[in-house]
Amino acid sequence: MSHDQQEHIDPEEARALADYRARRASAADLTEPAPHDEVRARLGLERR
C-alpha cells in the first residue's frame, strides 16, 4: 500500500491511538470497551 492511499494521520494522533490500543489490549480483561465517540473525545481527537 502506498502512502498516497492512506488517510492522513497526524503523528500525535497516531501515537495517541497506538497508546490507547496498547492499554486496551493489556486491560482487556479488566475493563469494558468505551464507546468509540467517548474514546475519541477523551483523547482530544474529535474534530468538529
mmCIF entry with sequence, helices, sheets and N, C-alpha, C, O atoms, coordinates in Angstrom:
data_MODEL
# 
_entry.id   MODEL 
# 
_entity.id                         1 
_entity.type                       polymer 
_entity.pdbx_number_of_molecules   1 
# 
_entity_poly.entity_id                      1 
_entity_poly.type                           'polypeptide(L)' 
_entity_poly.nstd_linkage                   no 
_entity_poly.nstd_monomer                   no 
_entity_poly.pdbx_seq_one_letter_code       MSHDQQEHIDPEEARALADYRARRASAADLTEPAPHDEVRARLGLERR 
_entity_poly.pdbx_seq_one_letter_code_can   MSHDQQEHIDPEEARALADYRARRASAADLTEPAPHDEVRARLGLERR 
_entity_poly.pdbx_strand_id                 A 
# 
loop_
_entity_poly_seq.entity_id 
_entity_poly_seq.num 
_entity_poly_seq.mon_id 
_entity_poly_seq.hetero 
1 1  MET n 
1 2  SER n 
1 3  HIS n 
1 4  ASP n 
1 5  GLN n 
1 6  GLN n 
1 7  GLU n 
1 8  HIS n 
1 9  ILE n 
1 10 ASP n 
1 11 PRO n 
1 12 GLU n 
1 13 GLU n 
1 14 ALA n 
1 15 ARG n 
1 16 ALA n 
1 17 LEU n 
1 18 ALA n 
1 19 ASP n 
1 20 TYR n 
1 21 ARG n 
1 22 ALA n 
1 23 ARG n 
1 24 ARG n 
1 25 ALA n 
1 26 SER n 
1 27 ALA n 
1 28 ALA n 
1 29 ASP n 
1 30 LEU n 
1 31 THR n 
1 32 GLU n 
1 33 PRO n 
1 34 ALA n 
1 35 PRO n 
1 36 HIS n 
1 37 ASP n 
1 38 GLU n 
1 39 VAL n 
1 40 ARG n 
1 41 ALA n 
1 42 ARG n 
1 43 LEU n 
1 44 GLY n 
1 45 LEU n 
1 46 GLU n 
1 47 ARG n 
1 48 ARG n 
# 
_struct_asym.id          A 
_struct_asym.entity_id   1 
# 
loop_
_struct_conf.conf_type_id 
_struct_conf.id 
_struct_conf.pdbx_PDB_helix_id 
_struct_conf.beg_label_comp_id 
_struct_conf.beg_label_asym_id 
_struct_conf.beg_label_seq_id 
_struct_conf.pdbx_beg_PDB_ins_code 
_struct_conf.end_label_comp_id 
_struct_conf.end_label_asym_id 
_struct_conf.end_label_seq_id 
_struct_conf.pdbx_end_PDB_ins_code 
_struct_conf.beg_auth_comp_id 
_struct_conf.beg_auth_asym_id 
_struct_conf.beg_auth_seq_id 
_struct_conf.end_auth_comp_id 
_struct_conf.end_auth_asym_id 
_struct_conf.end_auth_seq_id 
_struct_conf.pdbx_PDB_helix_class 
_struct_conf.details 
_struct_conf.pdbx_PDB_helix_length 
HELX_P HELX_P1 AA1 HIS A 3  ? GLN A 5  ? HIS A 3  GLN A 5  5 ? 3  
HELX_P HELX_P2 AA2 PRO A 11 ? SER A 26 ? PRO A 11 SER A 26 1 ? 16 
HELX_P HELX_P3 AA3 HIS A 36 ? LEU A 43 ? HIS A 36 LEU A 43 1 ? 8  
# 
_struct_conf_type.id          HELX_P 
_struct_conf_type.criteria    ? 
_struct_conf_type.reference   ? 
# 
loop_
_atom_site.group_PDB 
_atom_site.id 
_atom_site.type_symbol 
_atom_site.label_atom_id 
_atom_site.label_alt_id 
_atom_site.label_comp_id 
_atom_site.label_asym_id 
_atom_site.label_entity_id 
_atom_site.label_seq_id 
_atom_site.pdbx_PDB_ins_code 
_atom_site.Cartn_x 
_atom_site.Cartn_y 
_atom_site.Cartn_z 
_atom_site.occupancy 
_atom_site.B_iso_or_equiv 
_atom_site.pdbx_formal_charge 
_atom_site.auth_seq_id 
_atom_site.auth_comp_id 
_atom_site.auth_asym_id 
_atom_site.auth_atom_id 
_atom_site.pdbx_PDB_model_num 
ATOM 1   N N  . MET A 1 1  ? 0.848   -1.188 0.000  1.00 0.00 ? 1  MET A N  1 
ATOM 2   C CA . MET A 1 1  ? 0.000   0.000  0.000  1.00 0.00 ? 1  MET A CA 1 
ATOM 3   C C  . MET A 1 1  ? 0.888   1.244  0.000  1.00 0.00 ? 1  MET A C  1 
ATOM 4   O O  . MET A 1 1  ? 1.780   1.381  0.837  1.00 0.00 ? 1  MET A O  1 
ATOM 5   N N  . SER A 1 2  ? 0.637   2.132  -0.934 1.00 0.00 ? 2  SER A N  1 
ATOM 6   C CA . SER A 1 2  ? 1.445   3.350  -0.979 1.00 0.00 ? 2  SER A CA 1 
ATOM 7   C C  . SER A 1 2  ? 0.925   4.356  0.031  1.00 0.00 ? 2  SER A C  1 
ATOM 8   O O  . SER A 1 2  ? -0.220  4.282  0.475  1.00 0.00 ? 2  SER A O  1 
ATOM 9   N N  . HIS A 1 3  ? 1.777   5.286  0.379  1.00 0.00 ? 3  HIS A N  1 
ATOM 10  C CA . HIS A 1 3  ? 1.393   6.321  1.345  1.00 0.00 ? 3  HIS A CA 1 
ATOM 11  C C  . HIS A 1 3  ? 0.222   7.146  0.818  1.00 0.00 ? 3  HIS A C  1 
ATOM 12  O O  . HIS A 1 3  ? -0.607  7.615  1.598  1.00 0.00 ? 3  HIS A O  1 
ATOM 13  N N  . ASP A 1 4  ? 0.148   7.324  -0.499 1.00 0.00 ? 4  ASP A N  1 
ATOM 14  C CA . ASP A 1 4  ? -0.908  8.120  -1.111 1.00 0.00 ? 4  ASP A CA 1 
ATOM 15  C C  . ASP A 1 4  ? -2.295  7.534  -0.855 1.00 0.00 ? 4  ASP A C  1 
ATOM 16  O O  . ASP A 1 4  ? -3.285  8.265  -0.822 1.00 0.00 ? 4  ASP A O  1 
ATOM 17  N N  . GLN A 1 5  ? -2.364  6.212  -0.674 1.00 0.00 ? 5  GLN A N  1 
ATOM 18  C CA . GLN A 1 5  ? -3.655  5.563  -0.472 1.00 0.00 ? 5  GLN A CA 1 
ATOM 19  C C  . GLN A 1 5  ? -4.126  5.633  0.975  1.00 0.00 ? 5  GLN A C  1 
ATOM 20  O O  . GLN A 1 5  ? -5.285  5.339  1.268  1.00 0.00 ? 5  GLN A O  1 
ATOM 21  N N  . GLN A 1 6  ? -3.236  6.018  1.876  1.00 0.00 ? 6  GLN A N  1 
ATOM 22  C CA . GLN A 1 6  ? -3.593  6.063  3.286  1.00 0.00 ? 6  GLN A CA 1 
ATOM 23  C C  . GLN A 1 6  ? -4.193  7.413  3.653  1.00 0.00 ? 6  GLN A C  1 
ATOM 24  O O  . GLN A 1 6  ? -3.793  8.447  3.118  1.00 0.00 ? 6  GLN A O  1 
ATOM 25  N N  . GLU A 1 7  ? -5.148  7.394  4.561  1.00 0.00 ? 7  GLU A N  1 
ATOM 26  C CA . GLU A 1 7  ? -5.707  8.628  5.098  1.00 0.00 ? 7  GLU A CA 1 
ATOM 27  C C  . GLU A 1 7  ? -4.619  9.338  5.897  1.00 0.00 ? 7  GLU A C  1 
ATOM 28  O O  . GLU A 1 7  ? -3.853  8.698  6.617  1.00 0.00 ? 7  GLU A O  1 
ATOM 29  N N  . HIS A 1 8  ? -4.553  10.658 5.768  1.00 0.00 ? 8  HIS A N  1 
ATOM 30  C CA . HIS A 1 8  ? -3.529  11.401 6.520  1.00 0.00 ? 8  HIS A CA 1 
ATOM 31  C C  . HIS A 1 8  ? -3.849  11.357 8.007  1.00 0.00 ? 8  HIS A C  1 
ATOM 32  O O  . HIS A 1 8  ? -4.969  11.656 8.422  1.00 0.00 ? 8  HIS A O  1 
ATOM 33  N N  . ILE A 1 9  ? -2.854  10.981 8.803  1.00 0.00 ? 9  ILE A N  1 
ATOM 34  C CA . ILE A 1 9  ? -2.997  10.922 10.254 1.00 0.00 ? 9  ILE A CA 1 
ATOM 35  C C  . ILE A 1 9  ? -1.851  11.706 10.873 1.00 0.00 ? 9  ILE A C  1 
ATOM 36  O O  . ILE A 1 9  ? -0.685  11.485 10.544 1.00 0.00 ? 9  ILE A O  1 
ATOM 37  N N  . ASP A 1 10 ? -2.191  12.624 11.774 1.00 0.00 ? 10 ASP A N  1 
ATOM 38  C CA . ASP A 1 10 ? -1.154  13.379 12.468 1.00 0.00 ? 10 ASP A CA 1 
ATOM 39  C C  . ASP A 1 10 ? -0.316  12.440 13.324 1.00 0.00 ? 10 ASP A C  1 
ATOM 40  O O  . ASP A 1 10 ? -0.857  11.500 13.905 1.00 0.00 ? 10 ASP A O  1 
ATOM 41  N N  . PRO A 1 11 ? 0.988   12.668 13.416 1.00 0.00 ? 11 PRO A N  1 
ATOM 42  C CA . PRO A 1 11 ? 1.835   11.818 14.270 1.00 0.00 ? 11 PRO A CA 1 
ATOM 43  C C  . PRO A 1 11 ? 1.328   11.767 15.710 1.00 0.00 ? 11 PRO A C  1 
ATOM 44  O O  . PRO A 1 11 ? 1.357   10.711 16.342 1.00 0.00 ? 11 PRO A O  1 
ATOM 45  N N  . GLU A 1 12 ? 0.867   12.895 16.226 1.00 0.00 ? 12 GLU A N  1 
ATOM 46  C CA . GLU A 1 12 ? 0.355   12.923 17.602 1.00 0.00 ? 12 GLU A CA 1 
ATOM 47  C C  . GLU A 1 12 ? -0.878  12.037 17.737 1.00 0.00 ? 12 GLU A C  1 
ATOM 48  O O  . GLU A 1 12 ? -1.029  11.316 18.723 1.00 0.00 ? 12 GLU A O  1 
ATOM 49  N N  . GLU A 1 13 ? -1.753  12.097 16.745 1.00 0.00 ? 13 GLU A N  1 
ATOM 50  C CA . GLU A 1 13 ? -2.960  11.273 16.763 1.00 0.00 ? 13 GLU A CA 1 
ATOM 51  C C  . GLU A 1 13 ? -2.593  9.796  16.661 1.00 0.00 ? 13 GLU A C  1 
ATOM 52  O O  . GLU A 1 13 ? -3.164  8.961  17.362 1.00 0.00 ? 13 GLU A O  1 
ATOM 53  N N  . ALA A 1 14 ? -1.648  9.479  15.796 1.00 0.00 ? 14 ALA A N  1 
ATOM 54  C CA . ALA A 1 14 ? -1.217  8.091  15.643 1.00 0.00 ? 14 ALA A CA 1 
ATOM 55  C C  . ALA A 1 14 ? -0.647  7.554  16.952 1.00 0.00 ? 14 ALA A C  1 
ATOM 56  O O  . ALA A 1 14 ? -0.930  6.419  17.335 1.00 0.00 ? 14 ALA A O  1 
ATOM 57  N N  . ARG A 1 15 ? 0.157   8.370  17.641 1.00 0.00 ? 15 ARG A N  1 
ATOM 58  C CA . ARG A 1 15 ? 0.722   7.945  18.930 1.00 0.00 ? 15 ARG A CA 1 
ATOM 59  C C  . ARG A 1 15 ? -0.377  7.743  19.963 1.00 0.00 ? 15 ARG A C  1 
ATOM 60  O O  . ARG A 1 15 ? -0.346  6.771  20.718 1.00 0.00 ? 15 ARG A O  1 
ATOM 61  N N  . ALA A 1 16 ? -1.346  8.649  20.003 1.00 0.00 ? 16 ALA A N  1 
ATOM 62  C CA . ALA A 1 16 ? -2.438  8.528  20.970 1.00 0.00 ? 16 ALA A CA 1 
ATOM 63  C C  . ALA A 1 16 ? -3.241  7.255  20.715 1.00 0.00 ? 16 ALA A C  1 
ATOM 64  O O  . ALA A 1 16 ? -3.593  6.538  21.652 1.00 0.00 ? 16 ALA A O  1 
ATOM 65  N N  . LEU A 1 17 ? -3.527  6.980  19.456 1.00 0.00 ? 17 LEU A N  1 
ATOM 66  C CA . LEU A 1 17 ? -4.283  5.775  19.128 1.00 0.00 ? 17 LEU A CA 1 
ATOM 67  C C  . LEU A 1 17 ? -3.490  4.515  19.441 1.00 0.00 ? 17 LEU A C  1 
ATOM 68  O O  . LEU A 1 17 ? -4.045  3.546  19.959 1.00 0.00 ? 17 LEU A O  1 
ATOM 69  N N  . ALA A 1 18 ? -2.199  4.520  19.133 1.00 0.00 ? 18 ALA A N  1 
ATOM 70  C CA . ALA A 1 18 ? -1.369  3.351  19.430 1.00 0.00 ? 18 ALA A CA 1 
ATOM 71  C C  . ALA A 1 18 ? -1.291  3.113  20.935 1.00 0.00 ? 18 ALA A C  1 
ATOM 72  O O  . ALA A 1 18 ? -1.373  1.974  21.395 1.00 0.00 ? 18 ALA A O  1 
ATOM 73  N N  . ASP A 1 19 ? -1.134  4.193  21.697 1.00 0.00 ? 19 ASP A N  1 
ATOM 74  C CA . ASP A 1 19 ? -1.073  4.080  23.157 1.00 0.00 ? 19 ASP A CA 1 
ATOM 75  C C  . ASP A 1 19 ? -2.401  3.567  23.704 1.00 0.00 ? 19 ASP A C  1 
ATOM 76  O O  . ASP A 1 19 ? -2.426  2.703  24.581 1.00 0.00 ? 19 ASP A O  1 
ATOM 77  N N  . TYR A 1 20 ? -3.508  4.104  23.180 1.00 0.00 ? 20 TYR A N  1 
ATOM 78  C CA . TYR A 1 20 ? -4.832  3.651  23.600 1.00 0.00 ? 20 TYR A CA 1 
ATOM 79  C C  . TYR A 1 20 ? -5.012  2.161  23.307 1.00 0.00 ? 20 TYR A C  1 
ATOM 80  O O  . TYR A 1 20 ? -5.474  1.410  24.166 1.00 0.00 ? 20 TYR A O  1 
ATOM 81  N N  . ARG A 1 21 ? -4.649  1.733  22.097 1.00 0.00 ? 21 ARG A N  1 
ATOM 82  C CA . ARG A 1 21 ? -4.804  0.318  21.736 1.00 0.00 ? 21 ARG A CA 1 
ATOM 83  C C  . ARG A 1 21 ? -3.957  -0.578 22.622 1.00 0.00 ? 21 ARG A C  1 
ATOM 84  O O  . ARG A 1 21 ? -4.398  -1.657 23.018 1.00 0.00 ? 21 ARG A O  1 
ATOM 85  N N  . ALA A 1 22 ? -2.737  -0.138 22.937 1.00 0.00 ? 22 ALA A N  1 
ATOM 86  C CA . ALA A 1 22 ? -1.863  -0.941 23.795 1.00 0.00 ? 22 ALA A CA 1 
ATOM 87  C C  . ALA A 1 22 ? -2.464  -1.075 25.191 1.00 0.00 ? 22 ALA A C  1 
ATOM 88  O O  . ALA A 1 22 ? -2.463  -2.160 25.772 1.00 0.00 ? 22 ALA A O  1 
ATOM 89  N N  . ARG A 1 23 ? -2.978  0.036  25.726 1.00 0.00 ? 23 ARG A N  1 
ATOM 90  C CA . ARG A 1 23 ? -3.591  -0.015 27.055 1.00 0.00 ? 23 ARG A CA 1 
ATOM 91  C C  . ARG A 1 23 ? -4.859  -0.851 27.032 1.00 0.00 ? 23 ARG A C  1 
ATOM 92  O O  . ARG A 1 23 ? -5.102  -1.612 27.969 1.00 0.00 ? 23 ARG A O  1 
ATOM 93  N N  . ARG A 1 24 ? -5.676  -0.734 25.988 1.00 0.00 ? 24 ARG A N  1 
ATOM 94  C CA . ARG A 1 24 ? -6.903  -1.528 25.865 1.00 0.00 ? 24 ARG A CA 1 
ATOM 95  C C  . ARG A 1 24 ? -6.558  -2.999 25.799 1.00 0.00 ? 24 ARG A C  1 
ATOM 96  O O  . ARG A 1 24 ? -7.208  -3.819 26.447 1.00 0.00 ? 24 ARG A O  1 
ATOM 97  N N  . ALA A 1 25 ? -5.539  -3.346 25.024 1.00 0.00 ? 25 ALA A N  1 
ATOM 98  C CA . ALA A 1 25 ? -5.164  -4.749 24.868 1.00 0.00 ? 25 ALA A CA 1 
ATOM 99  C C  . ALA A 1 25 ? -4.688  -5.327 26.196 1.00 0.00 ? 25 ALA A C  1 
ATOM 100 O O  . ALA A 1 25 ? -5.030  -6.459 26.539 1.00 0.00 ? 25 ALA A O  1 
ATOM 101 N N  . SER A 1 26 ? -3.896  -4.552 26.950 1.00 0.00 ? 26 SER A N  1 
ATOM 102 C CA . SER A 1 26 ? -3.352  -5.061 28.209 1.00 0.00 ? 26 SER A CA 1 
ATOM 103 C C  . SER A 1 26 ? -4.413  -5.103 29.306 1.00 0.00 ? 26 SER A C  1 
ATOM 104 O O  . SER A 1 26 ? -4.276  -5.853 30.273 1.00 0.00 ? 26 SER A O  1 
ATOM 105 N N  . ALA A 1 27 ? -5.467  -4.304 29.160 1.00 0.00 ? 27 ALA A N  1 
ATOM 106 C CA . ALA A 1 27 ? -6.501  -4.233 30.192 1.00 0.00 ? 27 ALA A CA 1 
ATOM 107 C C  . ALA A 1 27 ? -7.819  -4.857 29.724 1.00 0.00 ? 27 ALA A C  1 
ATOM 108 O O  . ALA A 1 27 ? -8.860  -4.652 30.348 1.00 0.00 ? 27 ALA A O  1 
ATOM 109 N N  . ALA A 1 28 ? -7.773  -5.608 28.642 1.00 0.00 ? 28 ALA A N  1 
ATOM 110 C CA . ALA A 1 28 ? -8.998  -6.133 28.036 1.00 0.00 ? 28 ALA A CA 1 
ATOM 111 C C  . ALA A 1 28 ? -9.831  -6.956 29.017 1.00 0.00 ? 28 ALA A C  1 
ATOM 112 O O  . ALA A 1 28 ? -11.060 -6.944 28.950 1.00 0.00 ? 28 ALA A O  1 
ATOM 113 N N  . ASP A 1 29 ? -9.172  -7.666 29.920 1.00 0.00 ? 29 ASP A N  1 
ATOM 114 C CA . ASP A 1 29 ? -9.895  -8.498 30.882 1.00 0.00 ? 29 ASP A CA 1 
ATOM 115 C C  . ASP A 1 29 ? -10.515 -7.678 32.006 1.00 0.00 ? 29 ASP A C  1 
ATOM 116 O O  . ASP A 1 29 ? -11.421 -8.149 32.693 1.00 0.00 ? 29 ASP A O  1 
ATOM 117 N N  . LEU A 1 30 ? -10.030 -6.455 32.194 1.00 0.00 ? 30 LEU A N  1 
ATOM 118 C CA . LEU A 1 30 ? -10.391 -5.680 33.377 1.00 0.00 ? 30 LEU A CA 1 
ATOM 119 C C  . LEU A 1 30 ? -11.466 -4.642 33.129 1.00 0.00 ? 30 LEU A C  1 
ATOM 120 O O  . LEU A 1 30 ? -12.187 -4.268 34.054 1.00 0.00 ? 30 LEU A O  1 
ATOM 121 N N  . THR A 1 31 ? -11.587 -4.167 31.895 1.00 0.00 ? 31 THR A N  1 
ATOM 122 C CA . THR A 1 31 ? -12.492 -3.047 31.641 1.00 0.00 ? 31 THR A CA 1 
ATOM 123 C C  . THR A 1 31 ? -13.413 -3.333 30.474 1.00 0.00 ? 31 THR A C  1 
ATOM 124 O O  . THR A 1 31 ? -13.084 -4.114 29.582 1.00 0.00 ? 31 THR A O  1 
ATOM 125 N N  . GLU A 1 32 ? -14.565 -2.695 30.489 1.00 0.00 ? 32 GLU A N  1 
ATOM 126 C CA . GLU A 1 32 ? -15.460 -2.733 29.347 1.00 0.00 ? 32 GLU A CA 1 
ATOM 127 C C  . GLU A 1 32 ? -14.918 -1.768 28.299 1.00 0.00 ? 32 GLU A C  1 
ATOM 128 O O  . GLU A 1 32 ? -14.404 -0.709 28.660 1.00 0.00 ? 32 GLU A O  1 
ATOM 129 N N  . PRO A 1 33 ? -15.017 -2.096 27.024 1.00 0.00 ? 33 PRO A N  1 
ATOM 130 C CA . PRO A 1 33 ? -14.581 -1.153 25.997 1.00 0.00 ? 33 PRO A CA 1 
ATOM 131 C C  . PRO A 1 33 ? -15.438 0.112  26.040 1.00 0.00 ? 33 PRO A C  1 
ATOM 132 O O  . PRO A 1 33 ? -16.658 0.041  26.184 1.00 0.00 ? 33 PRO A O  1 
ATOM 133 N N  . ALA A 1 34 ? -14.795 1.250  25.914 1.00 0.00 ? 34 ALA A N  1 
ATOM 134 C CA . ALA A 1 34 ? -15.529 2.515  25.916 1.00 0.00 ? 34 ALA A CA 1 
ATOM 135 C C  . ALA A 1 34 ? -16.137 2.752  24.534 1.00 0.00 ? 34 ALA A C  1 
ATOM 136 O O  . ALA A 1 34 ? -15.571 2.315  23.532 1.00 0.00 ? 34 ALA A O  1 
ATOM 137 N N  . PRO A 1 35 ? -17.276 3.436  24.467 1.00 0.00 ? 35 PRO A N  1 
ATOM 138 C CA . PRO A 1 35 ? -17.840 3.780  23.159 1.00 0.00 ? 35 PRO A CA 1 
ATOM 139 C C  . PRO A 1 35 ? -16.833 4.585  22.340 1.00 0.00 ? 35 PRO A C  1 
ATOM 140 O O  . PRO A 1 35 ? -16.080 5.388  22.891 1.00 0.00 ? 35 PRO A O  1 
ATOM 141 N N  . HIS A 1 36 ? -16.822 4.373  21.038 1.00 0.00 ? 36 HIS A N  1 
ATOM 142 C CA . HIS A 1 36 ? -15.817 4.988  20.172 1.00 0.00 ? 36 HIS A CA 1 
ATOM 143 C C  . HIS A 1 36 ? -15.803 6.514  20.300 1.00 0.00 ? 36 HIS A C  1 
ATOM 144 O O  . HIS A 1 36 ? -14.734 7.114  20.405 1.00 0.00 ? 36 HIS A O  1 
ATOM 145 N N  . ASP A 1 37 ? -16.975 7.140  20.291 1.00 0.00 ? 37 ASP A N  1 
ATOM 146 C CA . ASP A 1 37 ? -17.036 8.603  20.395 1.00 0.00 ? 37 ASP A CA 1 
ATOM 147 C C  . ASP A 1 37 ? -16.446 9.081  21.711 1.00 0.00 ? 37 ASP A C  1 
ATOM 148 O O  . ASP A 1 37 ? -15.738 10.087 21.749 1.00 0.00 ? 37 ASP A O  1 
ATOM 149 N N  . GLU A 1 38 ? -16.735 8.362  22.791 1.00 0.00 ? 38 GLU A N  1 
ATOM 150 C CA . GLU A 1 38 ? -16.202 8.729  24.103 1.00 0.00 ? 38 GLU A CA 1 
ATOM 151 C C  . GLU A 1 38 ? -14.680 8.632  24.099 1.00 0.00 ? 38 GLU A C  1 
ATOM 152 O O  . GLU A 1 38 ? -13.993 9.497  24.642 1.00 0.00 ? 38 GLU A O  1 
ATOM 153 N N  . VAL A 1 39 ? -14.163 7.583  23.489 1.00 0.00 ? 39 VAL A N  1 
ATOM 154 C CA . VAL A 1 39 ? -12.707 7.402  23.412 1.00 0.00 ? 39 VAL A CA 1 
ATOM 155 C C  . VAL A 1 39 ? -12.068 8.543  22.643 1.00 0.00 ? 39 VAL A C  1 
ATOM 156 O O  . VAL A 1 39 ? -11.077 9.119  23.090 1.00 0.00 ? 39 VAL A O  1 
ATOM 157 N N  . ARG A 1 40 ? -12.633 8.873  21.486 1.00 0.00 ? 40 ARG A N  1 
ATOM 158 C CA . ARG A 1 40 ? -12.062 9.956  20.678 1.00 0.00 ? 40 ARG A CA 1 
ATOM 159 C C  . ARG A 1 40 ? -12.120 11.284 21.427 1.00 0.00 ? 40 ARG A C  1 
ATOM 160 O O  . ARG A 1 40 ? -11.161 12.055 21.391 1.00 0.00 ? 40 ARG A O  1 
ATOM 161 N N  . ALA A 1 41 ? -13.223 11.556 22.097 1.00 0.00 ? 41 ALA A N  1 
ATOM 162 C CA . ALA A 1 41 ? -13.331 12.797 22.859 1.00 0.00 ? 41 ALA A CA 1 
ATOM 163 C C  . ALA A 1 41 ? -12.303 12.831 23.984 1.00 0.00 ? 41 ALA A C  1 
ATOM 164 O O  . ALA A 1 41 ? -11.678 13.862 24.228 1.00 0.00 ? 41 ALA A O  1 
ATOM 165 N N  . ARG A 1 42 ? -12.131 11.705 24.664 1.00 0.00 ? 42 ARG A N  1 
ATOM 166 C CA . ARG A 1 42 ? -11.184 11.622 25.771 1.00 0.00 ? 42 ARG A CA 1 
ATOM 167 C C  . ARG A 1 42 ? -9.759  11.871 25.286 1.00 0.00 ? 42 ARG A C  1 
ATOM 168 O O  . ARG A 1 42 ? -8.957  12.490 25.986 1.00 0.00 ? 42 ARG A O  1 
ATOM 169 N N  . LEU A 1 43 ? -9.447  11.384 24.083 1.00 0.00 ? 43 LEU A N  1 
ATOM 170 C CA . LEU A 1 43 ? -8.108  11.572 23.527 1.00 0.00 ? 43 LEU A CA 1 
ATOM 171 C C  . LEU A 1 43 ? -7.954  12.937 22.851 1.00 0.00 ? 43 LEU A C  1 
ATOM 172 O O  . LEU A 1 43 ? -6.863  13.284 22.398 1.00 0.00 ? 43 LEU A O  1 
ATOM 173 N N  . GLY A 1 44 ? -9.028  13.701 22.783 1.00 0.00 ? 44 GLY A N  1 
ATOM 174 C CA . GLY A 1 44 ? -8.952  15.020 22.169 1.00 0.00 ? 44 GLY A CA 1 
ATOM 175 C C  . GLY A 1 44 ? -8.853  14.958 20.658 1.00 0.00 ? 44 GLY A C  1 
ATOM 176 O O  . GLY A 1 44 ? -8.286  15.854 20.033 1.00 0.00 ? 44 GLY A O  1 
ATOM 177 N N  . LEU A 1 45 ? -9.402  13.907 20.066 1.00 0.00 ? 45 LEU A N  1 
ATOM 178 C CA . LEU A 1 45 ? -9.271  13.728 18.623 1.00 0.00 ? 45 LEU A CA 1 
ATOM 179 C C  . LEU A 1 45 ? -10.543 14.099 17.867 1.00 0.00 ? 45 LEU A C  1 
ATOM 180 O O  . LEU A 1 45 ? -10.556 14.127 16.636 1.00 0.00 ? 45 LEU A O  1 
ATOM 181 N N  . GLU A 1 46 ? -11.599 14.379 18.603 1.00 0.00 ? 46 GLU A N  1 
ATOM 182 C CA . GLU A 1 46 ? -12.856 14.712 17.942 1.00 0.00 ? 46 GLU A CA 1 
ATOM 183 C C  . GLU A 1 46 ? -12.692 16.025 17.186 1.00 0.00 ? 46 GLU A C  1 
ATOM 184 O O  . GLU A 1 46 ? -12.279 17.033 17.760 1.00 0.00 ? 46 GLU A O  1 
ATOM 185 N N  . ARG A 1 47 ? -13.019 16.009 15.895 1.00 0.00 ? 47 ARG A N  1 
ATOM 186 C CA . ARG A 1 47 ? -12.887 17.218 15.071 1.00 0.00 ? 47 ARG A CA 1 
ATOM 187 C C  . ARG A 1 47 ? -14.286 17.678 14.680 1.00 0.00 ? 47 ARG A C  1 
ATOM 188 O O  . ARG A 1 47 ? -15.026 16.943 14.027 1.00 0.00 ? 47 ARG A O  1 
ATOM 189 N N  . ARG A 1 48 ? -14.644 18.892 15.079 1.00 0.00 ? 48 ARG A N  1 
ATOM 190 C CA . ARG A 1 48 ? -15.972 19.417 14.751 1.00 0.00 ? 48 ARG A CA 1 
ATOM 191 C C  . ARG A 1 48 ? -15.836 20.753 14.075 1.00 0.00 ? 48 ARG A C  1 
ATOM 192 O O  . ARG A 1 48 ? -16.840 21.368 13.715 1.00 0.00 ? 48 ARG A O  1 
# 
